[in-house]
Amino acid sequence: MAARLLRPLPRLKPFNRLQVILQHLKMYKHTGSSDEVLLEKKGGAGIITLNRPKALNALNLSMIQQIYPQIKAWEQDPETFLIIIKGTGGKAFCAGGDIRAITDAGKVGDKLAQDFFREEYTLNNAIGTCKKPYVALIDGITMGGGVGLSVHGHFRVATEKTLFAMPETAIAICTLHFLMFDPTTYVNSEMYNRKFYDPELHKERGVPQEKSDYSEPSYEIIHVSPEDNTGLFPDVGGGYFLPRLSGKIGYYLALTGFRLKGRDVLKAGIATHFVESEKLPDLEKDLIALKSASKENIADLLNSYHVKSKIDQEKEFVLDEHMEKINSLFSANSMEEIVKKLKEDGSPFAIKQLETINKMSPTSLKMTLRQLREGASMSLQDVLTMEYRLSQACMRGHDFYEGVRAVLIDKDQSPRWKPAALEEVSDEFVDNCFKPLGNNDLEL
């Protein structure tokens, strides 16, 4: 499905592009609201609620900076026995992050391109090393940054609404590392004065009509087609948990962006439990009411809900019929070998995967395969340090910006990758992406 088109607006007096980007970044950094994430104690439970339902609870830097110190504080608090994280709105746990702001930051050398990844990965590590039981209720869309907020915790509870993917390789409609922008600044790929106000347009987009000078950005989600690619890699610790999934499922998910739904998230080994969505409020109350919230007691409670959940209980795992091919085709040591295996196989399944891979950034594919192969034997901390190096390589490179251009700016869905073929991405180039950053390295 093609990207949703916006109604053209009258062209305004041209702005200097750099000035407008810098203005947007300034707005981004100073518009964090404590309402975007709710932090509260109920009984012995610390509860984190991602509270941006109109933006599918997308993660921004302000939210990261609020969640991290609270987790560390609860970890040291003898009266806090467990931590629960959830999202509001009923559609998403967390659908990703503000890639548009990061894109603009990278273009002008703004520090946000470093800070966002550094602080996000530091939060991912805090979750992965948290001494208190950590329960993520991944009800709804769980992608990109949302994966990092959940998958490293002790317990991940999926529901029939859960939709999981590592979208950095393939962005799919209504699902994925979606791209946000301020419609008072960016409309239809053009730069506009953010003081411009169109009552009809802003009513349509849910912007308060009495405001003509916006102090806070109003975000819109841009849905794009499954074939698109941002030229990134599956970060937030993807290099740690993906290669540890059964067989080569993790490699398949990372290199194709395949989406898992509902109980399949459990069967793939990403979720630890499956509970019907309507039962989550009761589960949360029972978790809060636990007198002794040890990992064992929490596991017993989650298991009691899990065994009572009947939705899709008898349904076969969506990838069962393809597992033999996945384990064989995605076991190669290089992307060139994987492509060769897919061509030689020639089955409808193999052809479909080949079509998907052929539309992706060759650089991104090679980085991702090496990331997973190396991450399979690394600690979470070493993986996150490696991924920070890769994130900064993407910020210095071409394909990330080209992917965003093709998906979000011009919406032609035809990225022009450089290099354009796997064979043109040299080992030396990939090696440079993985090199330490000296004093700028991520330290955990």
N, C-alpha and C positions, 0 to 999 in steps of 0.2 A: 504494500500500500504506500502510496506516495506521501510525502510530508504534507501536513495541513497548510493550505495557503491562507495568507492574511489579506484582508481587503486593503488595496492601495490607499495611502494617505497623500494629501497634498504635499509637495516638496517644499521644504522650508529653506531659509538662508543657509548655505553650506557652513559646516563647522570644520575646523581643523580636526582631522581624525584623531590625532594623538591627544589633543586637548580633551576631546570627548571621552576617549578611553580612560584617560587619567581621572576625569571627573567621575566616571562610573566606578572605577576602583576605589576612589575616595568614599563614595556613597556606600559601596559594598562593605568597606572596613568599619564604617561608623553607624551602620543601621542594624546591628545585631540587637535583638530584643530578648529579654529574659523569658518572654512568653513563648519563644520558639522551642524551648525545651523546659519542661517542668521537672523540678527535683524536689522530692518530698520523702518524708519518713512516715511509714504506717506500721505500727507495731515494731517488729524487729527487722523490717524490710526497707531498704532504700529503693525508691522507685524513680526511674528515669522515663519520662514520657516525651517522645519526639512530637512536637506540636505545631507542625506546618502542614496540615491536611491539604490545603489548596495546592501546595507544591509537593504533594506525596511524601511529606516529611523529609525532604532532601536535606542533606547535611551541609552546613556552611561552617566557616572558620569560627564564628561566634559560638555556635553550638558546641563545637569541639572544645573550645576554651572554657566552656561551662561544665561540660561532662567530665573531663579529665580530672580536675582537682576534686570534684565531688566523689568520684570513684576512689581516689586515693584517701580522702578523708573517711569515707565509710569503711574502707579497708582497715583503718586504724581504730575505728570506733567499736569498743567492746559491746555496745548496745545494738549494733547492726549485724545481723546474722546472714543476710543474703541480699543480693541486688537483682532487681527485675528491670528489664528495659522493654519498652513497647512503643507503638505508634498510635496516633489518633486518626480518626476519619474513616476507618473501615476499609480503605483501599490499599494502603501501603504501610509496611513497617518502616522502610526507608528505601527510596528508589534511586539514590545516587548522590551526586554532589554538583556544585556549581562549576561545571567545566567552562562555561563561557567566561566567568570572571578570571579563571586561571589562564585561559587562552589570551585574554587581553593583557593580563599581567606579564605573561611570558613574552609577548610581542614587544613590550616597552621596557623589559628588564626590571619590572616591579618585584619587590621582595615577596609579594603574596604567592608567586609561583614556587618559592622555596618554603615559605611558612606553612601553607596549607598542607602540603605533603608531609613536611616534617612533623607538624603537630598531629595530623591524622594518624600517621604511623606510630607515633608515641602513644596515642590513645589506644590503638590496636594492640600494642604491646602490654599496656596496662590491663586491658581486658584479658589477654592471654596469660598473664601472670597473677591475676587477682587472687588473693588468698581467701576471699569470701565467695561462696557459691554464687554464680552469675547465671541468671535465667533470661534468655531472650525469647520473647513471644513474637515470632516472625510471621505475623498474620497479614497476608497481602504481599505486595511487591517488595522483594528483598534483593537489591542489586547494588553493584558498585560499593559505595561507602556503607550501605546498609549491611553488606556481607561482612565488612570489617568490624561493624558494631556487634555482630552476633556470633559468627562462626568460631571465634577463638575462645568463647565462653564455655563454661562447663555443660550447660544445657541449652539446646535450641529446639523450641517447640513449633513445629509447622502445623498448618491447618489446611483445609481444602481450598483456601483462598491464596495460599502461598505461591508466589511465582518467583523462581530463583534463576539468576544467570550472572555470569561474569561478562558484562556488556562491553568491556573495553575493546573487544575484538569485533563484536557485531552488535549494532544498536537496533532493537526491534520495537515496533509500535506498541505504545502504552506499557512498555516493560522496563525500560532499561536506563542505563546511566544517562538520564535524560539531561537535556541542555536547557538552562534557564536564562532568561534575560529580562531586563526591565523594559516593558513596552513603551514607557515614557521616554526612553533613550534609544531603543533599537526597535524599529518596525520595518518589516519587509526588507531586511538586509540593508537598510539605509540608516544613517545617523541623524537623529533629530534632537532639537532642544528639549530637555526634559520638562521644561515649563509649559510646553505645548499641551493643549487639552482638547480632546474631542469627546464630548459627552456621550454620543452614541457608541463610539468605540470602547470607551472606558466602562460604560454600563455593561456592555457585552462581556467585558473581561473582568468584571467584578471590582473595578476600582471605584472607591468612594467619589461620588460626583461633586461633592462640595470642595474637593481639594484640587487646586490648580497649580500649586507649587509643591512638588512631592519631596518630602524629607526621607521617605522610605521607598525602596523599589517595590514595584508590584510585579510579581513573577508570573511568567507564562511558560507552560511546558510545550516543548516542540517535539512532536512525535514523528519518528522517521521510520523508514522501511528496514527490514531485517538485513538487507544486503549492504547497508552502509557500514563504514568503519571509521573509527577516530584515530587510528594510528597510535594507540596506546598499548597497554599490556594489562593483564589481570593482577592488579596490585592489592593493597590492603592485606598483605599476607597470603595472597593467592599462590605464591611460590612455595608456601609451607603446606597448606591444607589440600590443595588440588592433587599433587602427586601422591598424597597419602590415601586418596580414595581407592576403592577396589579396582584392580586391573588398570586400565588406561582411561577410565571415565574422566578423571580430572584433566588429562591432556585433551581429550575430545571436547569437553566443555570449554576449556580455555582457548582452543584454536578455532572453534566454530561458533562460539557464543550460544550454543544450544540452550533452550529454556526448559527447566524442570518445573512441574506444577504439582501442588498438593502432596499426596502421599509419596510421590516419586522423589521428593526432596529427602524424605526419610530413607527410602530404599537405596538412594545413591550414597547414603552415609553422611549427608550434610546436616540434617536434623537428627536429634537424638530421640525425639518423641513426636507423635502425631495426636492432636486433640482437635475436636470439632470447634470451629470458630465461636459458635454461640456459647460454648462452655468455658471460654477463657476468663470471663469475669468471675465465675465460680472458682476456677483454678487459682486465680490471683488472690481471692479472699482466703482460700485454704492455705496458700503459701504464706500469706501474711500472718495467719492464725497459728502457724506451726510453733509449738512450744520450744522444740529443739531443732533448729534449722541446720542440721548437719547435711552433708552431701548425700548421705545414705537416706535420711528421712525425706529429703527433697526428691531424690530418685524414686523412692517408694510412692510418694504422692503423685508424681508425674506418671509413673507406671500405671497407677490405679485409674487415671483418666485415659491414658493411652489404650488400655485393653478394652475400655468401654466405647471407644470411637469406632464406628462401623462403616463410615463413609469410605468407599473404594477399597474396603478391606480385602476383597478377593481380586481386585484388579491387578493384572500383571504389570510389572515394571516396564515403563515405556521403552527402555533401551534393551530389554531382555533379548529380543530377537536379533539384536545387532551386536551384542557383547562380544561374540567371537571375532567379528570383523573389527570392532573397535580395538580390542586387545592386540590384534595382529597388525592392523593398518597404522595405528598410532604408536607403535612400539619402536619405530625407526629412530635412528640417531640424528637425523637431520631433516629439515623441511623438504629438501629435494627428494630424499628417500620416501618420505610420507606421500608426496605428490606422485612419485613413481609407482608406489604400491597401489594408490587409489586408481591410477590409470590402468594398471595391469589387472586389477580386480574387475573393473568394468560393470559391477552390479549397480542397480538403481540407487542403492544407498551410497556406494562409493562415488558415483557420478554427482550425486547431490552435494556431498561433502566437498568434492573437488570444485564444483561451481561456487560454493561459498568461499572456500579458501582463495580461489583465483581473484576474488573481488577485494581481498584484504591487502593491507600494507605488507609488502614482503619484509621490510625491516621489522615491523611489529611482530610478524609471525616468527622470525628467527630469534628475536629477543625473548619472546614468550616461551618458545621451546627450550631454549637454554636456561631461562629462569626456572622452569619447572624441573628440568633435569638436575640442575645444581641444588635447587631448594629441597629436593627429596632427601638429602642427607644433612641439611643445615638445621640449626636451631631457629626458632621464630625470630629471635633478635637478629641473627645474621641474615635471615631472609629479608626482613624489613630494611636493614641497612643496604642490602643489595638493591631492593626495590626503590629506595630513595635515590640511589645512583642512576637507576634506569629512568626514574621520573624526571630527573634533571637533564638526562640525555634527550628525552622527548622534548623538553622545553627548549633545548638548544637546536633541535633538529627541524626537519621540514614536514614530515608526514602527519604529525599531530595537528598542526595548524591547517594543513591541507584537508585532513579529514573533517575538521570542524567547518572549514569553508564549504566543502561539498555538501555537508549535512545541514548546516545552519545558516550560513551566510548567503550563498548563491543557490543552494538547494537543487543543484543539478544532479546530485547523486552520482557524480562521475569524478571521483578523486584522481588526481594525477600524481601517483606515487613517485618518489625519487629515492632510491632506484626503483625502476618499474618492474623488475623481475627478481626472483629469488637468487638466481645465479649472479646477479650484479651486486648483491649485498655481501661484501667481503667479510671474512673472518676477522680481519684487522679492525674493520669498522665496528662490528659487534663487540669485540674485545674492549674497545675504547668506551663503549656504553657501560661496561661493568667495572671500569677502573675506579679505585678509591678517589674521593674528592678532597683528601687532605683535611684541612681544618674545617671544611664545609660538610664533611661526612656526618651522617646521622649517628648519634651516640645514644645507646639505650642501656 
